[in-house]
Structures are given as structure tokens and as C-alpha cells.
Amino acid sequence: MLKWPMFDLPFEPLLSYWLGGISIYDIEETLGVALSAYDPNDEADREVVIRDFILTRFDDLTYRHRFLMVKLLEASLKLPEFDFSG
């Protein structure tokens, strides 16, 4: 069983982990301001947000952890009926 790197707890990937890097709840004045400089409809800006705000959260995870995270995202993206807003 795969466990969290720093805890003796089972690792179960969730889609919400992907969005944790851009969740501005309670930090609108800092992260919210930083993210507002980027246009999510612009490909170059989107790449910066993904690289600098989302993927950096996974730096402490091993290859196996990251692999499971990518597989979860991939499976969700393949489902046409999947509601990412929910």
C-alpha cells in the first residue's frame, strides 16, 4: 500500500489535490492577487499557472504518487459526463 511520504497514512489521490495550488479561499489578498495577473484563456498564462502554482505542490511526492495523480486526472478527463465543477 502506498503511503504519504511524511505520514504513516494510506495515499489515495483525489482530484481536489490538483486544484489545491490555486485555491484562494481565505488568501485572496495574496494568492488571489498573484493568480489574477494570469488569463486562464491564454495558453502561455495557463502553462505558468500549472507549472508554478499546481505542479510545485507535488514536489515532495515520489514518482509513484505523481503517477497515480496523473492517472486519476487522465481517467476523469476521458469521461465526457464528468462534472469538474462539482
Secondary structure as the mmCIF struct_conf table of DSSP 4:
data_model
#
loop_
_struct_conf.conf_type_id
_struct_conf.id
_struct_conf.beg_label_comp_id
_struct_conf.beg_label_asym_id
_struct_conf.beg_label_seq_id
_struct_conf.end_label_comp_id
_struct_conf.end_label_asym_id
_struct_conf.end_label_seq_id
STRN STRN1 LYS A 3 LYS A 3
TURN_TY1_P TURN_TY1_P1 PRO A 5 MET A 6
BEND BEND1 PHE A 7 LEU A 9
STRN STRN2 PRO A 10 PRO A 10
TURN_TY1_P TURN_TY1_P2 LEU A 15 LEU A 15
HELX_RH_AL_P HELX_RH_AL_P1 SER A 16 LEU A 19
HELX_RH_3T_P HELX_RH_3T_P1 GLY A 20 ILE A 22
TURN_TY1_P TURN_TY1_P3 TYR A 25 ASP A 26
HELX_RH_PI_P HELX_RH_PI_P1 GLU A 28 GLY A 32
HELX_RH_AL_P HELX_RH_AL_P2 VAL A 33 SER A 36
TURN_TY1_P TURN_TY1_P4 ALA A 37 ALA A 37
BEND BEND2 TYR A 38 TYR A 38
TURN_TY1_P TURN_TY1_P5 PRO A 40 ASN A 41
BEND BEND3 ASP A 42 ASP A 42
HELX_RH_AL_P HELX_RH_AL_P3 GLU A 43 VAL A 49
HELX_RH_PI_P HELX_RH_PI_P2 ILE A 50 ILE A 54
HELX_RH_3T_P HELX_RH_3T_P2 LEU A 55 PHE A 58
TURN_TY1_P TURN_TY1_P6 ASP A 59 ASP A 60
BEND BEND4 LEU A 61 LEU A 61
HELX_RH_AL_P HELX_RH_AL_P4 TYR A 63 LEU A 77
TURN_TY1_P TURN_TY1_P7 LYS A 78 LYS A 78
TURN_TY1_P TURN_TY1_P8 PRO A 80 GLU A 81
TURN_TY1_P TURN_TY1_P9 PHE A 84 SER A 85
#
